[in-house]
Amino acid sequence: MKKKSYITSVLLLIAIFVVVAAISESYFFRWDLTEGKQYSLSKATEDILKNLDEPVTITAYFTKDLAPNLAKVKRNFQDMLVEYNSLSGGKVVYKFVNPNKDSETENKALKDGIQPVLFNAREKDEVTQKKVFMGAVVRLGQEKEVIPFIDPQGSIEYMLSTAIKKLSVQHKPKVGFVEGQGEPPMEAFQQVLTELEVLYQVKPVTLTDTAVNLEDYKALVIAMPKDTFNVQQLMALDEYLNRGGRLFVAFNHVNGDLQTLQGKVANTALADWLKQKGIEVDDAFVVDADCGTVGVSQRTNFGMMTTQVRFPYLPIIKKFADHPATKGLEQVVMPFCSPLHFSGDSTQKFVPLAFTSENSGIQKVPVYFDINKKWTQSDFTAGEQVVAGVLVGVNGNSTARIALVTNGDFAYNGTGQRPRQLSSDNVSLMANLIDWLSDDTGLIELRTKTITSRPIDQISDGKKLLLKWLNFLLPVLLVLLYGLIRMQYRKNQRLKRMQEGYVK
């Protein structure tokens, strides 16, 4: 009987495993305990996958036998593809290819646009450089999108979902860069343009052009205007907002000129117009002890020498609100910005987004810039200042929005053959705000969804020691606790059986 019972139990266990395996083929479940929810797909991704009309094929090019930290990226990518396949009802099909197996496969990967990267690898006690492929090609019909390299610290979900969205969308919404008031051409914001053109048609717009219907644009962008907006142009913006339009504004209300070392008000008429909406921009510069530097040339015995000097008129913004447009940002350099305030009523909702540090001050214009000034704590007593924000409910329309940054060139690359390269956070702030204004799918929340790193070599020695002993003692304590509970339980059972009239 015991042998028969044993065989029955084994067969039942095997049957349970088979059923669970069959169910897992159709259903995908994962419990995500990571800080950034890096293994949880967003509603935006779910909507994109469930609305696919045609199959999407993903060819993942990964080198075989990757180093452990890179092999983890491959596993994460594969797990995500399994989930994409499940959520799309099988419409996302994928395969993995090792481009290093032969020259023909490698050439095909290169032709598809996958870029190999050199990584250090240890082989036979020697460190050698190994050519590694970690990319993917997403195809829908005859169209394709290439992910040349999958950044281990980037958002895999954003890369994949954006590529699928770009291929599956029938008509890209329009975003217009306003021109005609001394703004630089939109190509001067090349890094931002690269981000936006994935999902939008980005075009220049003139406010007074009667052939242009502003209602066709999901958002309008006003960046770095130098001339004054006239009444007709401001009326065109008002009419656009009255119909629920979305407007991004990045302008310098005060100009700082390092050639003349003077700072004064720039009259674009935008400040007065924004004040009517409920946002006031001060005629002042924000100075911050946490700031960038400028180069100062000095003559020495050995010739001219350039020294980097702290310049508080170049605040480094490190504090951001919990908002989709600023999530994941670490720091943005915002030169010659002004403080802003909300002066609207309860029918509007203003959200301050970016703040200077607590060690900030305000300097009313006009200002003479003294590069060699010795700054003291008394110059930074105004506390943190708001330098960017969003206003919802403009001109009485609950869907109309304005996103405002009180510096026009924080995301400006420039023109010519040698445009300046900006930090990713400067670019992301502008791209994210335009995305927040324009896109209703929620993909913006994925743009800055990255893997949170907690390297052990960056924590204090005391915390390392605590974690070490916790890892050692916690399992022992749990075993002892279980033993004590079980011993007490058995003791109670013995005492219970010793009682007169005990019946099992």
Residue pairs with C-beta under 8 A, 6 or more apart in sequence:
26 86
27 86
28 82
28 83
28 86
28 87
30 39
30 40
30 79
30 83
32 38
32 39
32 40
34 452
35 452
36 449
36 450
36 451
36 452
37 449
38 76
38 155
38 449
38 450
38 451
38 452
39 76
39 79
41 80
41 83
41 84
41 87
41 157
42 157
42 161
42 442
42 445
42 446
43 442
44 161
44 441
44 442
44 443
44 445
44 446
45 84
45 87
45 157
45 160
45 161
45 446
46 87
47 441
47 442
48 161
48 164
48 165
48 168
48 441
49 84
49 87
49 88
49 91
49 92
49 164
50 87
50 88
50 89
51 168
52 88
52 91
52 92
52 164
52 168
53 168
54 91
54 140
54 141
54 168
55 91
55 92
55 93
55 140
56 88
56 91
56 92
56 93
56 138
56 139
56 140
56 164
56 167
56 168
57 93
57 94
57 138
57 139
57 140
58 81
58 84
58 92
58 93
58 94
58 95
58 136
58 137
58 138
58 139
58 160
59 94
59 95
59 97
59 112
59 136
59 137
59 139
60 77
60 78
60 81
60 94
60 95
60 96
60 97
60 135
60 136
61 97
61 98
61 99
61 109
61 112
61 114
61 133
61 134
61 135
61 136
61 137
62 74
62 77
62 96
62 97
62 98
62 133
62 134
63 98
63 99
63 100
63 130
63 131
63 132
63 133
63 134
64 98
64 100
64 101
66 73
66 74
66 132
66 134
67 119
67 121
69 152
70 119
70 132
70 134
70 152
72 152
73 134
73 150
73 152
73 156
74 134
76 156
77 136
77 150
77 156
78 96
80 156
80 157
80 160
81 92
81 94
84 92
84 94
84 160
85 92
85 93
85 94
92 164
97 105
97 109
98 105
99 105
99 106
99 108
99 109
99 114
99 116
99 133
100 106
100 131
100 133
106 133
109 116
109 133
109 135
110 116
112 137
112 144
112 146
113 135
113 137
113 146
113 148
114 133
114 135
114 136
114 137
114 146
114 148
114 149
115 135
115 148
115 149
116 131
116 132
116 133
117 131
117 132
117 133
117 134
117 149
118 129
118 130
118 131
118 132
119 129
119 130
119 132
120 127
120 128
120 129
120 130
121 127
121 128
121 129
121 130
122 128
134 149
134 150
135 146
135 147
135 148
135 149
135 150
136 146
136 147
136 150
136 160
137 144
137 145
137 146
137 147
138 144
138 145
138 146
138 147
138 160
138 163
138 164
138 167
139 167
140 164
140 167
140 168
143 167
144 167
145 163
145 164
145 166
145 167
147 159
147 160
147 163
150 156
150 159
152 451
153 450
153 451
153 453
154 450
154 451
155 446
155 447
155 448
155 449
155 450
157 446
157 449
158 443
158 446
158 447
158 449
161 443
161 446
162 198
162 199
162 443
162 446
165 199
165 441
165 443
166 198
166 199
169 199
172 199
172 200
172 201
173 199
173 200
173 201
173 218
173 438
173 439
174 200
174 201
174 202
174 203
174 216
174 217
174 218
175 196
175 200
175 201
175 202
175 203
175 217
175 218
175 219
175 220
175 221
175 434
175 438
176 202
176 203
176 204
176 205
176 214
176 217
176 219
176 220
176 221
177 183
177 186
177 189
177 202
177 203
177 204
177 205
177 220
177 221
177 223
178 204
178 205
178 206
178 207
178 220
178 221
178 222
178 225
179 185
179 186
179 204
179 205
179 206
180 206
180 207
180 208
180 233
181 222
181 225
181 226
181 227
181 228
181 229
181 233
181 268
182 224
182 225
182 226
182 227
183 222
183 223
183 224
183 225
183 226
184 223
184 224
184 412
184 414
184 415
185 204
185 415
186 193
186 202
186 204
186 221
187 193
187 415
188 412
188 413
188 414
188 415
188 419
189 223
189 411
189 412
189 413
189 430
190 413
190 419
191 411
191 413
191 421
191 422
191 427
192 411
192 427
192 430
192 431
192 434
193 202
195 427
195 428
195 431
195 447
196 202
196 431
196 434
196 435
199 435
199 439
199 443
200 218
200 438
205 212
205 214
205 217
205 220
206 212
207 214
207 232
207 233
207 236
207 237
208 232
208 233
208 236
214 220
214 236
214 239
214 240
214 245
215 240
215 243
215 245
217 245
218 246
218 437
218 438
218 439
219 245
219 246
219 247
219 248
219 434
219 437
219 438
220 237
220 240
220 245
220 246
220 247
220 248
221 248
221 434
222 247
222 248
222 249
222 250
222 251
222 270
223 248
223 250
223 251
223 408
223 411
223 412
223 430
224 250
224 251
224 252
224 408
224 409
224 412
225 251
225 268
225 270
225 408
226 266
226 268
227 268
228 267
228 268
228 269
229 237
229 268
229 269
229 270
229 273
230 269
234 269
234 273
237 247
237 273
238 395
240 247
241 247
241 394
241 395
241 397
241 400
241 402
242 395
242 396
242 397
242 400
243 397
243 400
244 397
244 399
244 400
245 400
246 400
246 401
246 402
246 403
246 437
246 438
247 394
247 401
247 402
247 403
247 437
248 402
248 403
248 430
248 433
248 434
248 437
249 270
249 274
249 402
249 403
249 404
249 405
250 404
250 405
250 407
250 408
250 409
250 410
250 411
250 430
251 266
251 268
251 270
251 406
251 408
252 266
252 336
252 338
252 406
252 407
252 408
252 409
253 265
253 266
253 268
253 270
253 271
253 281
253 282
253 283
253 338
253 406
254 263
254 264
254 265
254 266
254 283
254 284
254 285
254 336
254 338
254 365
255 263
255 264
255 265
255 266
255 336
256 263
256 285
256 313
256 335
256 336
256 367
256 369
257 263
258 294
258 369
261 368
261 369
261 370
261 371
262 366
262 367
262 368
262 369
263 285
263 313
263 336
263 363
263 365
263 366
263 367
263 368
263 369
264 365
264 366
264 367
265 283
265 365
271 280
271 281
274 280
274 281
274 402
274 404
275 281
275 343
277 344
277 391
277 394
277 395
277 402
278 342
278 343
278 344
278 345
278 348
278 350
278 391
278 394
279 340
279 341
279 342
279 343
279 344
279 350
279 389
279 391
279 402
279 404
280 340
280 341
280 342
280 343
281 338
281 339
281 340
281 404
281 406
282 338
282 339
282 340
282 341
282 362
283 338
283 364
283 365
284 338
284 339
284 362
284 363
284 364
284 365
285 313
285 336
285 337
285 338
285 362
285 363
285 365
285 367
286 315
286 337
286 338
286 339
286 356
286 360
286 361
286 362
286 385
286 387
287 312
287 313
287 315
287 360
287 361
287 362
287 363
287 375
287 379
287 380
288 312
288 315
288 316
288 356
288 357
288 359
288 360
288 361
288 380
289 312
289 357
289 359
289 360
289 375
289 380
290 315
290 316
290 318
290 356
290 357
290 359
291 310
291 311
291 312
291 313
291 314
291 315
291 316
292 310
292 311
292 314
292 315
292 316
292 333
292 335
293 308
293 309
293 310
293 311
293 314
294 308
294 309
294 311
294 314
294 371
295 306
295 307
295 308
295 309
296 306
296 307
296 308
296 309
296 371
296 372
297 304
297 305
297 306
298 304
298 305
298 306
298 307
299 305
309 371
309 372
310 375
311 371
312 361
312 375
312 379
312 380
313 335
313 336
313 369
314 333
314 334
314 335
314 336
315 333
315 334
315 335
315 337
315 356
315 357
315 360
315 387
316 331
316 332
316 333
316 334
317 331
317 332
317 333
317 334
317 354
317 355
317 356
317 387
318 330
318 331
318 357
319 354
319 355
319 356
319 357
319 384
320 326
320 327
320 329
320 353
320 354
320 355
321 351
321 352
321 353
321 354
321 355
323 351
323 353
323 390
323 436
324 432
324 436
324 444
324 445
325 353
325 390
325 403
325 429
325 432
325 433
325 435
325 436
325 444
326 353
326 354
326 429
326 432
327 445
327 448
327 449
328 428
328 447
328 448
328 449
328 450
329 425
329 428
329 429
329 448
330 425
331 423
331 425
332 354
332 410
332 423
332 425
332 426
332 429
333 410
333 423
333 426
334 354
334 387
334 388
334 405
334 406
334 407
334 410
335 407
335 409
335 410
336 407
337 387
337 405
337 406
337 407
337 410
338 387
338 406
338 407
339 362
339 385
339 386
339 387
339 406
340 386
340 387
340 388
340 389
340 404
340 406
341 386
342 348
342 350
342 352
342 389
342 391
344 350
344 391
347 393
347 396
348 391
348 392
348 393
348 394
349 391
349 392
349 393
350 389
350 390
350 391
350 392
351 389
351 390
351 391
351 392
352 386
352 388
352 389
353 386
353 388
353 389
353 390
354 386
354 387
354 388
354 389
354 405
354 429
355 384
355 385
355 386
355 387
356 384
356 385
356 387
357 384
358 383
358 384
359 377
359 380
360 380
360 382
360 383
360 384
360 385
361 379
361 380
361 381
361 382
362 382
362 385
387 405
387 406
387 407
388 403
388 404
388 405
388 406
388 429
389 403
389 404
390 401
390 402
390 403
390 404
390 433
390 436
391 401
391 402
391 403
391 404
392 398
392 400
392 401
393 400
394 400
394 401
394 402
401 437
403 433
403 434
403 436
403 437
405 429
405 430
405 433
410 426
410 429
410 430
411 422
411 426
411 427
411 429
411 430
411 431
412 422
413 419
413 420
413 421
413 422
414 420
428 447
428 448
431 447
432 444
432 447
432 448
435 443
435 444
435 447
436 444
456 464
456 467
496 502
497 504
